[in-house]
Amino acid sequence: MTTRAPSKIAKTSAFLVVEFFLSTFWFALLVALFAASVGLAVVWVGVPLLAVTLLVARGAATLERAAVRTMLGVDIPAPYLPLPEEPGLVPRVKAIITDPASWRDFGYWMLMFPLSIVEFTAVVVFWPVALCLVVYPLFFATLPTYFIVDLPGGGEWVIHSFTSALPVTLLGLLLGLLTVPLVRGLGRMHSSLASSILGPSRTAVLSAETKRLVASRARGVDSAEAERRRIERDLHDGAQQRLVAVAMTLGRAKTKMDSDPDAARELIAEAHIDAKLAISELRDLARGIYPSVLGDRGLDPALSSLVSKCPIPVDLSVDVEPRPPTAVESAAYFTVAETLTNIAKHAGATRAQVRVTRTDRSVVVEVTDNGKGGAEVRPGGGLAGLADRAATIDGVVVVVSPVGGPTVIRTELPCAW
């Protein structure tokens, strides 16, 4: 058992005890409000009163989610649909009444009232009994008396002194040890029930995940299209123009080969220089698509080579074993490359740190600098480009950059899709 376990058991026990009083209060209040709203429904007063009832249930559920998060360590997202923006009370009342989450909140307190009785009884019976049994021998040290316990088989156990009562302490310790998993199980049951009822429904979760994936794929397609246009532009403005110049120069040399061999040799030498420049530009372009050192040796050597070219000192730490998939390596490499470029151009930093780690399911890239801060993700900006690149493999980019610095850019790249 870790050092945090006793604290967790104590918090769970306290939560289950307090929950009984809270659930009793909310149950009584909500039943009274609901009964009144149903009784007054014939005169239409019951409709707004029903909305008030569900609002109270929402408020109670919000407090319950906060208590479960604080005491049981389980975070439950709010499941409510957004209220309409149109003015007026009627649309809002309608939205509250027709939101399934409101009725789940109400049903939660109807169900929790009898369950909280069981939880409360278990905690207030087992813990005090175990404690009394543990300290039972002290009773004989202050008040001389004796007890006779009938044993199975006809024997008797006479408890008349501190020593003879010590076995009772062992029983108390055993009961306490059995109470720990009981309380832990009740806490898990309670948090699981709260998550299933007070949290988003499976349909809502799947719908939100679908929307996120659609947006992620759209950003990934846009990023790939922007990358394709960049490659076409670099080819057209760079290597293609060089190769056209080589062809034209060789053509001119061909026409002068017989009439002016010296001029032809100069043109061929010029074409040779342009051809080497074209090869260099093509090599740089290929490196921008996927660096060869990254494919040959992995992320650590590739980032080491990248960091060595940065104009400011960079501390590098890479621990990505086992080696991640190629797409993740590429995304991590270009994330670091673009981030360091932005730091050198805009951050005004004198030092940066790159930390790349591997978890069971993802690669985490964290780049920190001591610059002026104030970095934001703006449409069309460099950080938006990082987010779009990460989105191609469902990655997430988080930017923390208060004014005055430091700036931390954390990218999480999943290793499974």
C-alpha positions as CSV (number, residue, x, y, z in Angstrom):
1,M,0.0,0.0,0.0
2,T,1.4,3.4,-1.0
3,T,1.7,6.3,1.3
4,R,-1.3,8.0,-0.5
5,A,-3.6,5.0,0.0
6,P,-4.6,5.8,3.7
7,S,-5.4,9.3,2.6
8,K,-7.4,8.1,-0.3
9,I,-9.4,5.7,1.9
10,A,-10.0,8.4,4.4
11,K,-11.3,10.8,1.7
12,T,-13.5,8.1,0.3
13,S,-14.9,7.2,3.7
14,A,-15.6,10.9,4.4
15,F,-17.2,11.3,1.0
16,L,-19.6,8.3,1.5
17,V,-20.7,9.6,4.9
18,V,-21.3,13.2,3.7
19,E,-23.0,11.9,0.5
20,F,-25.8,10.3,2.6
21,F,-26.8,13.7,4.0
22,L,-26.5,15.4,0.6
23,S,-28.4,12.8,-1.3
24,T,-31.2,12.9,1.4
25,F,-31.4,16.7,1.1
26,W,-31.5,16.7,-2.7
27,F,-33.9,13.8,-2.9
28,A,-36.4,15.4,-0.6
29,L,-36.1,18.8,-2.3
30,L,-36.3,17.4,-5.9
31,V,-39.3,15.1,-5.1
32,A,-41.2,18.1,-3.5
33,L,-40.5,20.4,-6.4
34,F,-41.3,17.7,-9.0
35,A,-44.6,16.8,-7.2
36,A,-45.5,20.5,-7.1
37,S,-44.7,21.0,-10.8
38,V,-46.8,18.0,-11.8
39,G,-49.7,19.1,-9.6
40,L,-49.6,22.6,-11.1
41,A,-49.1,21.5,-14.7
42,V,-52.9,21.9,-15.3
43,V,-52.6,25.7,-14.8
44,W,-49.2,26.0,-16.8
45,V,-47.4,27.1,-13.7
46,G,-46.0,23.6,-13.4
47,V,-44.0,24.0,-16.6
48,P,-41.6,26.7,-15.4
49,L,-41.6,25.0,-12.0
50,L,-40.4,21.8,-13.7
51,A,-37.6,23.8,-15.4
52,V,-36.6,25.1,-12.0
53,T,-36.7,21.6,-10.6
54,L,-34.3,20.4,-13.4
55,L,-32.1,23.4,-12.9
56,V,-31.8,22.5,-9.2
57,A,-31.0,18.9,-10.3
58,R,-28.3,20.4,-12.6
59,G,-26.8,22.5,-9.8
60,A,-26.8,19.5,-7.5
61,A,-25.2,17.4,-10.2
62,T,-22.5,20.0,-10.8
63,L,-21.6,20.0,-7.1
64,E,-21.6,16.2,-7.2
65,R,-19.1,16.2,-10.2
66,A,-16.9,18.6,-8.3
67,A,-17.0,16.4,-5.1
68,V,-16.3,13.2,-7.1
69,R,-13.3,14.9,-8.8
70,T,-11.9,16.2,-5.5
71,M,-12.6,13.3,-3.2
72,L,-12.6,10.3,-5.5
73,G,-10.2,11.6,-8.2
74,V,-12.5,11.0,-11.1
75,D,-13.1,13.8,-13.5
76,I,-16.6,13.9,-15.1
77,P,-17.2,16.3,-18.0
78,A,-20.4,18.3,-18.0
79,P,-22.9,16.8,-20.5
80,Y,-25.3,19.6,-21.1
81,L,-26.4,20.9,-24.5
82,P,-25.7,24.6,-25.0
83,L,-28.6,26.9,-24.2
84,P,-30.1,28.8,-27.2
85,E,-28.8,32.2,-28.0
86,E,-32.2,33.6,-29.0
87,P,-33.6,36.0,-26.3
88,G,-36.6,35.1,-24.2
89,L,-37.4,32.7,-21.4
90,V,-39.5,30.2,-23.3
91,P,-36.6,28.9,-25.5
92,R,-34.4,28.4,-22.5
93,V,-37.1,26.6,-20.5
94,K,-37.7,24.4,-23.5
95,A,-34.0,23.6,-23.9
96,I,-33.6,22.7,-20.2
97,I,-36.7,20.4,-20.2
98,T,-35.8,18.7,-23.4
99,D,-32.1,18.1,-22.6
100,P,-31.7,14.4,-21.7
101,A,-28.9,15.3,-19.3
102,S,-31.3,17.3,-17.1
103,W,-33.4,14.2,-16.6
104,R,-30.4,12.0,-16.0
105,D,-29.4,14.4,-13.2
106,F,-32.8,14.1,-11.7
107,G,-32.8,10.4,-12.0
108,Y,-29.4,10.2,-10.4
109,W,-30.6,11.7,-7.1
110,M,-33.6,9.4,-7.1
111,L,-31.3,6.4,-7.4
112,M,-28.5,7.8,-5.2
113,F,-30.8,8.2,-2.1
114,P,-31.2,4.4,-1.4
115,L,-27.7,3.6,-2.5
116,S,-26.2,6.3,-0.2
117,I,-28.0,4.6,2.7
118,V,-26.1,1.4,2.0
119,E,-22.8,3.3,1.7
120,F,-23.4,5.3,4.8
121,T,-24.3,2.2,6.8
122,A,-21.2,0.3,5.7
123,V,-18.9,3.1,6.6
124,V,-20.4,4.1,10.0
125,V,-20.7,0.4,11.1
126,F,-17.5,-1.2,9.9
127,W,-15.0,1.5,10.8
128,P,-16.3,2.3,14.4
129,V,-16.6,-1.4,15.2
130,A,-13.1,-2.1,13.9
131,L,-11.8,0.8,16.0
132,C,-13.6,-0.3,19.1
133,L,-12.2,-3.8,18.8
134,V,-8.7,-2.5,18.3
135,V,-8.8,-0.4,21.5
136,Y,-10.9,-2.9,23.4
137,P,-8.0,-4.1,25.7
138,L,-7.5,-0.5,27.0
139,F,-11.0,-0.8,28.6
140,F,-9.6,-3.3,31.1
141,A,-6.7,-1.1,32.0
142,T,-9.0,1.6,33.3
143,L,-12.1,-0.4,34.5
144,P,-11.5,-3.8,36.0
145,T,-14.3,-6.2,34.9
146,Y,-14.7,-9.3,32.9
147,F,-16.8,-10.7,30.0
148,I,-17.6,-14.3,29.1
149,V,-17.9,-15.3,25.4
150,D,-19.5,-18.6,24.5
151,L,-17.4,-20.5,22.0
152,P,-18.6,-23.0,19.4
153,G,-18.4,-26.5,20.9
154,G,-19.4,-25.5,24.4
155,G,-16.3,-23.8,25.6
156,E,-16.0,-20.3,27.1
157,W,-13.6,-17.4,26.6
158,V,-13.2,-15.3,29.7
159,I,-11.9,-11.8,29.1
160,H,-10.9,-10.3,32.4
161,S,-7.6,-8.5,31.7
162,F,-5.6,-6.6,29.2
163,T,-3.7,-9.6,28.0
164,S,-6.8,-11.8,27.6
165,A,-8.4,-9.1,25.5
166,L,-5.5,-8.8,23.0
167,P,-7.1,-11.3,20.6
168,V,-10.0,-8.9,20.3
169,T,-7.5,-6.3,18.9
170,L,-6.4,-8.8,16.3
171,L,-10.1,-9.2,15.3
172,G,-10.4,-5.4,15.0
173,L,-7.3,-5.2,12.8
174,L,-8.6,-8.0,10.6
175,L,-12.0,-6.2,10.3
176,G,-10.2,-3.0,9.4
177,L,-8.2,-4.7,6.7
178,L,-11.4,-6.1,5.3
179,T,-13.1,-2.7,5.5
180,V,-10.4,-1.1,3.3
181,P,-11.3,-3.0,0.1
182,L,-15.0,-2.6,1.0
183,V,-14.7,1.2,1.1
184,R,-12.5,1.3,-2.0
185,G,-15.1,-0.8,-3.9
186,L,-17.9,1.4,-2.8
187,G,-16.0,4.5,-3.9
188,R,-15.3,2.9,-7.3
189,M,-18.9,1.9,-7.7
190,H,-20.1,5.4,-6.8
191,S,-17.7,7.1,-9.2
192,S,-18.6,4.7,-12.0
193,L,-22.3,5.3,-11.5
194,A,-21.7,9.0,-11.4
195,S,-19.7,8.9,-14.5
196,S,-22.3,6.9,-16.4
197,I,-25.2,9.0,-15.4
198,L,-23.8,12.5,-14.8
199,G,-21.3,12.4,-17.6
200,P,-21.9,12.6,-21.4
201,S,-23.8,9.8,-22.9
202,R,-22.0,7.3,-25.2
203,T,-23.8,8.9,-28.2
204,A,-22.6,12.4,-27.2
205,V,-19.1,11.1,-26.7
206,L,-19.1,9.4,-30.1
207,S,-20.6,12.4,-31.7
208,A,-17.9,14.7,-30.2
209,E,-15.2,12.3,-31.2
210,T,-16.5,12.1,-34.8
211,K,-16.6,15.9,-35.0
212,R,-13.0,16.1,-33.7
213,L,-11.8,13.5,-36.2
214,V,-13.5,15.2,-39.1
215,A,-11.9,18.5,-38.1
216,S,-8.6,16.8,-37.6
217,R,-8.8,15.1,-41.0
218,A,-9.8,18.4,-42.6
219,R,-6.8,20.2,-41.1
220,G,-4.6,17.3,-42.1
221,V,-5.8,17.5,-45.7
222,D,-5.2,21.3,-45.7
223,S,-1.8,20.8,-44.3
224,A,-0.9,18.2,-46.9
225,E,-2.2,20.5,-49.7
226,A,-0.2,23.4,-48.4
227,E,2.9,21.2,-48.3
228,R,2.3,20.0,-51.8
229,R,2.0,23.6,-53.1
230,R,5.2,24.5,-51.3
231,I,7.1,21.7,-52.9
232,E,5.7,22.7,-56.4
233,R,6.7,26.3,-55.7
234,D,10.2,25.3,-54.6
235,L,10.6,23.0,-57.7
236,H,9.3,25.7,-60.1
237,D,11.3,28.6,-58.6
238,G,14.5,26.6,-57.8
239,A,15.5,23.3,-59.4
240,Q,13.3,23.6,-62.4
241,Q,14.7,27.0,-63.4
242,R,18.2,25.7,-62.9
243,L,17.6,22.8,-65.1
244,V,16.0,25.0,-67.8
245,A,19.1,27.2,-67.6
246,V,21.3,24.1,-68.0
247,A,19.4,23.0,-71.1
248,M,19.5,26.4,-72.7
249,T,23.3,26.8,-71.9
250,L,24.0,23.4,-73.3
251,G,22.0,24.3,-76.4
252,R,24.1,27.4,-76.9
253,A,27.3,25.4,-76.4
254,K,26.1,23.0,-79.0
255,T,25.7,25.7,-81.6
256,K,29.2,27.1,-80.8
257,M,31.0,23.7,-80.7
258,D,32.3,24.0,-84.2
259,S,32.6,27.7,-84.7
260,D,33.9,28.8,-81.2
261,P,35.1,25.8,-79.1
262,D,36.5,28.0,-76.3
263,A,33.1,29.7,-75.8
264,A,31.4,26.3,-76.0
265,R,33.7,25.0,-73.2
266,E,32.8,28.1,-71.0
267,L,29.1,27.5,-71.6
268,I,29.5,23.8,-70.7
269,A,31.4,24.8,-67.5
270,E,28.6,27.2,-66.7
271,A,26.0,24.5,-67.3
272,H,27.9,22.1,-65.1
273,I,27.8,24.7,-62.2
274,D,24.1,25.2,-62.7
275,A,23.5,21.4,-62.7
276,K,25.4,21.0,-59.4
277,L,23.3,23.8,-57.9
278,A,20.1,22.1,-59.2
279,I,21.2,18.9,-57.5
280,S,21.9,20.7,-54.3
281,E,18.5,22.4,-54.4
282,L,16.8,19.0,-55.1
283,R,18.8,17.5,-52.1
284,D,17.6,20.3,-49.8
285,L,14.0,19.9,-51.1
286,A,14.2,16.2,-50.4
287,R,15.6,16.8,-47.0
288,G,12.6,19.1,-46.3
289,I,10.3,16.3,-47.2
290,Y,11.9,13.6,-45.1
291,P,15.5,13.9,-43.9
292,S,17.7,10.9,-44.7
293,V,19.3,10.9,-41.3
294,L,15.9,10.6,-39.7
295,G,15.1,7.5,-41.7
296,D,18.6,6.0,-41.3
297,R,19.4,6.7,-37.7
298,G,16.2,7.8,-36.0
299,L,14.9,10.8,-34.1
300,D,17.8,11.4,-31.7
301,P,20.6,11.9,-34.3
302,A,18.3,13.8,-36.6
303,L,17.3,16.3,-33.8
304,S,20.9,16.5,-32.7
305,S,21.9,17.6,-36.2
306,L,19.0,20.0,-36.3
307,V,19.8,21.6,-32.9
308,S,23.5,22.1,-33.8
309,K,22.4,24.5,-36.5
310,C,20.2,26.6,-34.3
311,P,21.6,30.1,-33.6
312,I,20.9,29.9,-29.9
313,P,22.0,27.2,-27.4
314,V,19.5,24.4,-27.1
315,D,19.5,21.6,-24.5
316,L,18.2,18.4,-26.1
317,S,16.9,15.3,-24.4
318,V,15.4,12.4,-26.4
319,D,14.1,9.1,-25.0
320,V,11.8,7.5,-27.6
321,E,12.5,3.8,-27.2
322,P,11.0,1.7,-28.7
323,R,11.3,3.6,-32.0
324,P,8.0,5.2,-33.0
325,P,6.3,4.9,-36.4
326,T,7.8,6.8,-39.3
327,A,4.9,9.3,-39.5
328,V,5.3,10.1,-35.8
329,E,9.1,10.6,-36.2
330,S,8.5,12.9,-39.1
331,A,5.9,14.9,-37.3
332,A,8.1,15.2,-34.2
333,Y,11.1,16.2,-36.3
334,F,9.4,19.0,-38.2
335,T,7.6,20.1,-35.0
336,V,11.0,20.8,-33.4
337,A,12.4,22.3,-36.6
338,E,9.5,24.8,-37.1
339,T,9.4,25.6,-33.4
340,L,13.1,26.4,-33.2
341,T,12.8,28.5,-36.4
342,N,10.0,30.5,-34.8
343,I,12.0,30.9,-31.6
344,A,15.1,32.1,-33.5
345,K,13.0,34.6,-35.5
346,H,10.4,35.9,-33.1
347,A,11.0,34.9,-29.4
348,G,14.1,36.9,-28.6
349,A,15.3,34.0,-26.5
350,T,18.8,33.3,-25.4
351,R,18.3,29.6,-24.6
352,A,15.9,26.8,-25.4
353,Q,15.2,23.3,-24.3
354,V,13.8,20.4,-26.4
355,R,12.5,17.3,-24.5
356,V,11.1,14.3,-26.5
357,T,9.8,11.4,-24.5
358,R,7.9,8.2,-25.3
359,T,4.8,7.0,-23.4
360,D,2.9,3.8,-24.0
361,R,0.7,5.3,-26.6
362,S,2.3,8.6,-27.8
363,V,5.4,10.7,-28.3
364,V,5.5,13.9,-26.4
365,V,7.5,16.8,-27.8
366,E,8.1,19.7,-25.4
367,V,10.0,22.8,-26.5
368,T,10.7,25.6,-24.0
369,D,12.4,29.0,-24.4
370,N,13.2,31.9,-22.2
371,G,12.0,34.5,-24.7
372,K,9.5,37.4,-24.4
373,G,6.4,35.1,-24.5
374,G,3.0,36.2,-25.8
375,A,2.9,33.5,-28.5
376,E,-0.6,32.6,-29.8
377,V,-2.1,30.2,-32.2
378,R,-3.3,32.4,-35.0
379,P,-4.9,31.3,-38.3
380,G,-2.2,31.1,-40.9
381,G,0.6,31.5,-38.3
382,G,3.5,29.2,-37.6
383,L,1.9,27.7,-34.5
384,A,-1.3,27.0,-36.4
385,G,0.9,25.2,-39.0
386,L,2.3,23.1,-36.1
387,A,-1.2,22.2,-35.0
388,D,-2.2,21.3,-38.6
389,R,0.8,19.1,-39.0
390,A,0.1,17.3,-35.7
391,A,-3.6,17.0,-36.7
392,T,-2.6,14.7,-39.6
393,I,-2.0,11.9,-37.1
394,D,-4.6,13.1,-34.5
395,G,-1.9,14.9,-32.5
396,V,-2.6,17.8,-30.1
397,V,-0.5,21.0,-29.7
398,V,-0.8,23.0,-26.4
399,V,0.9,26.5,-26.2
400,V,1.5,28.1,-22.8
401,S,3.1,31.5,-23.4
402,P,2.5,34.3,-20.8
403,V,3.7,37.7,-21.6
404,G,7.3,37.9,-20.4
405,G,7.8,34.2,-20.9
406,P,8.8,31.5,-20.7
407,T,7.0,29.8,-23.6
408,V,6.2,26.1,-23.6
409,I,4.9,24.3,-26.7
410,R,3.8,20.8,-25.9
411,T,2.9,18.4,-28.7
412,E,1.4,15.0,-28.1
413,L,1.6,12.6,-31.1
414,P,-0.2,9.3,-30.8
415,C,1.6,6.2,-31.9
416,A,-1.6,4.3,-32.8
417,W,-4.6,5.3,-34.9
